[in-house]
Amino acid sequence: MLVVHVHISVKPECVAAFEEATAANVRESLKEPGIARFDLARQMDAPTRYVLVEAYRNAEAPAKHKETRHYA
């Protein structure tokens, strides 16, 4: 298993759009056979900072994920 943490800072005026787009990405990503978990966390003391926690079942899964439509 490979776990990736993606730290993201979002402009305050873009938070709603980011959350909407990311929720769709999470839903679709969880359908991929190579993904075990795909979570979004928002930092409580800095509401424009997020972390995506991506857990892949094997070393090839991240590359396959990057080929998907929802990743783009």
N, C-alpha and C positions, 0 to 999 in steps of 0.2 A: 504494500500500500504506500502511496505517495500522497502527502498532505501539503497543500500550498496555501499560504496566507497572502492575500492581496489587500494591501492597505490603500484606501482611496479617500481623497479629500474632495468634497463637492462644493461648488459655489452655492451660497445660501439660496439664491434664486433658482437653482437647478435641482434642489433636493427632491421635490415632488416628481419631476420627470425622471430623475435618476432612480428613485425607488420603484416607479412603475415599470421602467425598462428592465431593471434588475430583477424584479419579481417574475417577470416573464422569462428572463434568462434562467433563473433558478428552476422554475417549473419545467422548462424544456430540458435543461441540463440533467435533472434527476431522471429523465427518461432514457438517458444514455447508458448502455450496459457497462461501460468502463468507469462510471461515477458511483461511488458508494454514498457520499454525502456532498451537499452543496448548500452552504448556509451563508446568510447575510446577517452581520451584527452591526448595530449602530452604537457608537461610543456615547455613553450617557452624559459625560461632562463636556463633550464637544459634538453637538448634534449634526455637524456636517462631515464627520469622519466615520468611516465604515471599514469593516474588514469582511472580505469574502473568504470563507474557509472551504476549500475544495479538496475532497478526499477521493483519490483515484485508485482503482483496483490494481493497476499495473502501470509500468513506465510508458507504455504506448498511448494510454488513454488521454493525457493532456494534449497531445498532437491531434488526436482524432476529435477532441472537443473543439479545438481551434478551427477545424474544418466545417463546423456546423453553421447553419443559417443564423441561429439565435446568438451565437458568439459574435458574429459580425455586427 
